């Protein structure tokens, strides 16, 4: 049966249905570390902004155009390839999948007007809207979804999220391995408007999965004609969302204009959105305060309190996500859990949150964020702190390092601490370096690189300890658990624990929400006691938008949507 679930942005927790969670297809994907999350007291939530938008109509002939600043350029904008969160503003506004999310975080129909599953949740059938079109006006049918999924399952595509299809769909992995044909794969176009997925095992959260952009369609004609360069020019970037790209000014801006062929175009008010790149967050803020731009994605943490006090347009959305550092568990001495424990114990999370990041955040002791609710209760309520605390436990950290064979840090190799180029992330890295050197007596070298280079090194294991984070692609623990599953494409810590893997395998197929919740707690307790990552805090997402721009909203996975936005009288 079709299910509709909602998120309640209260107290930073998200309410989900008994069987599945709800989240944006953002994230992000691996989510770069975001440390500029603001306090929530004075900020207005996206849902509140949406409510305000409904109370006012556009005034007269106000131009329906805005300029919004992005602080990082994505490494690609192909929804079947990228997992980079910097691509989100383009993907969420230029494409649409079978389902999407509204301003309240509810799963709502997108290209599919309805859907249902069989009793054991192994077959899902989606009914597409009549008359769907690509941005070039050509028909969009169920066959486009089949083509796109098979493209993801083709190794040459190098899809970063291939496992989100291959792990679930019948013969998806076999097709990827070259041992099954396209006809064998459990994705079928029954007719132009009916799409059927046959899964390997029962999956209660499959609707959440198809909200992810790896399940979205790309146009076969433009991809086959242009190869992987189809995303490099506006005239070949054929899409199906509320907006289309009309100009690509690499390194400067991208211009989005209303897609007249979008199925709900009559309800899209904005005619033009200029996404402008300003990498320095302080420069971006100056442009915002001078009235040169209408919105900014990242807010300098040092300006947060002032901007909130001035009612300058701070919007805050609690995030189902965690800021952490990956520890390369495949390298010595980090393959020793005692070493990883010492590194975790030596961190003063409270100081990082209050003095360095200057955010209102909750100290984190596990990679798995709270926020998934079953029967009105967060399933992680009352869980262990795994021997960690908000402030550094120096004596315990030294004891763990000594037990690992490095008393007072003697003989411990210089730690290579890496991060991606970002002023805020740099502050965190430098503070961690100081804490480790002072509390453990070890030497630390910090280094940075542009995101693309940095993340490539993380994925290939060419690092020791690296800045990272994760915003759930959908609000369900299964968006987090693969991060530490043996050989999973998202497992950048290269951690392996067969017992943990077995529990995760059980969770994937468990239909009872209470039993699933208990298994999630078991998995979390097992893996977090091994310290494969260094969790810092559970975050929020924030951005700036002028009050005359109403209806912009962000999901808990940082999916930023302009489709309901409009400009009202200034």
C-alpha positions, 0 to 999 in steps of 0.5 A: 500500500502507498504510505505517507510519512512525515517529519516533525522538526521539533526538538531536533527529532523526526517522526516517522511511520512505523515501517519506514523513515522519511528523508531527502535524497541529499545527502547527501551521499557522503556529506562534507563536514558542516560545522556552522550549524546555528542555535535553534532558538531564534531561527525559523524552520523551513516549515514555518517559512513555507507557512508564511509563504502561503499567507502572502501573494506575490505583489504586482509585477515583482520579478520572480528571480533570485540569486543564491550563493553556494560555497562549494562547486560540485564534482559532478551533477549527474544524478546516476553518478555523484554522491557529492552533497555540493550537487544537491541544489542542482539535483533537487531542483532540476530532477525529480524521482518517483517520490519527493518531499514537501516542506513538512518533510513528507514523502509525497508523489513525484513522477509517480502519482501512486504506488503499492507493494505486495504483502511481503514487500518484495514487489513495488509497483509505481504508477507514473503520471500521464504526460510526463515530459523531459525538459526538451519536451520529449515524453518521459516514460517508465522505460526511462527509469529502467534505462537509468537504473541499468546505467547505474548498474553498469560498471563503466558509469562509476556510480557512487551509489550503485549499491543502493540498487544492486543490494536490493533489486533482483539480479542487480549485482549479477548484472553489474558483475556481468553474469545476468542480462538486462532482462533478468534485472528486477526492474520492469516497465510494464507499460509507459506509465507502470514501473515494477521493482522486484526485490531480493528480500522484503524491504520496509523502507524501499519508498525511502530508497527511491527518493534517492537520486540514484533512482532518478531518470536520465534521458537515454538520447542525451546520454548516449549522444554525449557520453559522460559530457552530457552534464557539461553544457546547458543544452545537453543537460536534459532534466525533468524537474521544476527547473532547467539549467540555461547557463553554465559559467564554470567557477562562477555561476549556474543559471536555472530557469523554470522548466515549462515542461515540468508536470506541475509547472503552473505552480512554480512561481520562480522564473530564474534562480542564479546559483552563484559560487562564492567560496569564501563564506565571509565574502558571501555574507558581505554580498548578502548584507549588501543586498547583492544576493538573496540567499547564502548556503553557509553562514560563518559561525562567528556571525551566527549570534549577530545574524539571529539577533538581527532577524537577518534571515537565518533558517535552521533545519535539524539534521539527521546527520553526524559530524565525525572523522573517519579513522583508517582501520586498515592502517597501522596503528589505527587497526588497533581499537585501543589506539582509536579509543585513545584518540576518541577519549582525548577529544574535548567535544564540548570545547569544539562545539562551544568555542571552535565551531560555536554551534548549538549541537549535541556531543556525539559518541557514535556515528549513528545519529538520534532522530529515528522514532518508533512508537513515539520514542527515539530508538537510541534513547538511553544508549551507552556513551561507549566510555566517552564524555563531552570533555576529554578524559585525558587519563583514560586516553593515556591509559588506552594508548599505553595499553596499545603499546605507546606509553605517553605517546612514545613510539607513536608515528606522526598522525596525518590529519587531513581535511578539505579546504574550508575555513571552518573545517580547518579550525576544527582540525587545528583544534583536534591537533592541539588536543591530541598533542597536549593530551596524548603526547603525540605529533600531528600534521594537518593537511588540506586539499580541494574536496574532489582530491581530498575525497578521492584519497579518502575513498582509496584509503590514502589517508590516516584520519580525515574530516567527514560527516554524513547526512542521511539520504533517507531518515532510517538507520539503514542510511547510516549502517552501511557506512561500517559494513564490510566492503560497502562502497560508503565504508571509508573507514575500511572497518570490518566486523562479521558480527556487525555485518550479520546484524545489519543483514537482519535489519535489512529484511526485518518487517517488524519495526520494534524488532528492527529498532532493537537490532539497530541498537545492537548494531550500534552498541557493537560497532561504536565500542570499536571506535572505527570513527571519531564522532564529534557532534550531531548537527543541524543545517542552516542557511540565509534567505531574505524575508521577501523570498518565501517558500524555500525549504530544506529537508532534514537531509539538506535537500534545498528546494526552490520549486515552491518559492516566490518573491513577494513585495520587499 
